Amino acid sequence: MNKAHRQKKAFQFSSLTIDETGNLSLESFLREFPQDSYSCPSHQSTGSMSRNFCYSSPLPEHRYLATPSSWTSDRPPRPKSPWGCLDPYTTEDQDREYVGFATLPNQVHRKSVKKGFEFTLMVVGESGLGKSTLVNSLFLTDLYKDRKVLNAEERLAQTVGITKNTVCIEEKGVKLKLNIVDTQGYGDTINSTDSYKCVSDYIDCQFEQYRRDEIGLDRKNIQDNRVHCCLYFISPFGHGLRPLDVECMRALQDKVNIIPVVAKSDGLTYDEVKKKKIRILSEIDKYRLKIYQFPDCDSDEDEEFRRQDMELKRSVPFAVIGSNMMVDVNGRWIRARLYPWGVVEVENPYHSDFVHLRNMLVRTHMQDLKDMTHDTHYESYRAQLLCRSQHTDVDYDFCHTTI
Ligand code: GDP
């Protein structure tokens, strides 16, 4: 290639040329390589003309992938994206070369939406602390229609019973199968020492069921009944945590994500809520109890997200209010509690932390709670089991709990 040619921005190999628009001259090519002079490697002739050279015409798509834009002025328009407005490629990207894997999140999204989501929430606390009312308020359902409230005599004879209610909710085409595990009778008896044992066994039992399903034959349709989150109800009337609260949290802390809530906080003044929260947090610290830790904010999150995240973390333990009643407040029907002196609105952030709790549970941290359950609590259960079976050569069976 001489200087003059270089100025014309043309390449020439022997007499084969690629001109400045990038087009390969067919005439030059045929002149240089007559038809009998090239063949595919599998059909190579043994003649002296064989140059071990294969020229296969690229498919039109290959040409567009491999050639600079100046070579592809005759390119047909790209087919319309099946993702419509969700297509991550903007119209400015139309002229750029791309493979298309930026749509991978969309594919995952579509598959997950089709499959639906599952979440298991456990509520632990004494009877009458407002557990069922709060669950109904959180998910706008009536999960406890058929519940029979026992009298004092019946409760004396009762042991802790675990009940599971399932409800399927659909919102904007997204389906959620919600399991609520209630611990009826917890802390109700005079000697409640073993109240939490039954709760802890139930959690282990779900881990064991999942482990067996995982090593079983039909791994495709495993039902995940593991408990992803435990709302631990703390009485608003005592002074911080009671001994039973400490013991129960200690027994559950390595099995489930515990989120402490101060029940019926409308019975407390603003200052009382503040003091109670400080006391509960200091006791959690003192007894080295592990509660669910919110993940740190990513460095690329915007200011608003960071502010909300900070507010959420400051709300722990969430001071909550529940209600099954709809009240007309200035022409708006809202979930509230009606008192002779006024109305307490469940979803008003000035009245309680209910909104923060719901946002966290459903909108922002549901997937993290599930990930923590799988990656930390379930893995630790499996590791312990493996350790024990290695030492004793016994297959452990933790499923004693019947519902
Ligand atoms: P559970 O036994 O823990 O499930 O408690 P319930 O949800 O059945 O509630 C027991 C009683 O407390 C009912 O009379 C509820 O109306 C009332 N209650 C529920 N939530 C609240 C609340 O946030 N504040 C007040 N003051 N009362 C509540």
Boltz pocket constraint, residues with backbone or C-beta under 6 A from the ligand:
constraints:
  - pocket:
      binder: B
      contacts: [[A, 125], [A, 126], [A, 127], [A, 128], [A, 129], [A, 130], [A, 131], [A, 132], [A, 133], [A, 134], [A, 263], [A, 264], [A, 265], [A, 266], [A, 267], [A, 320], [A, 321], [A, 322], [A, 323]]
      max_distance: 6.0
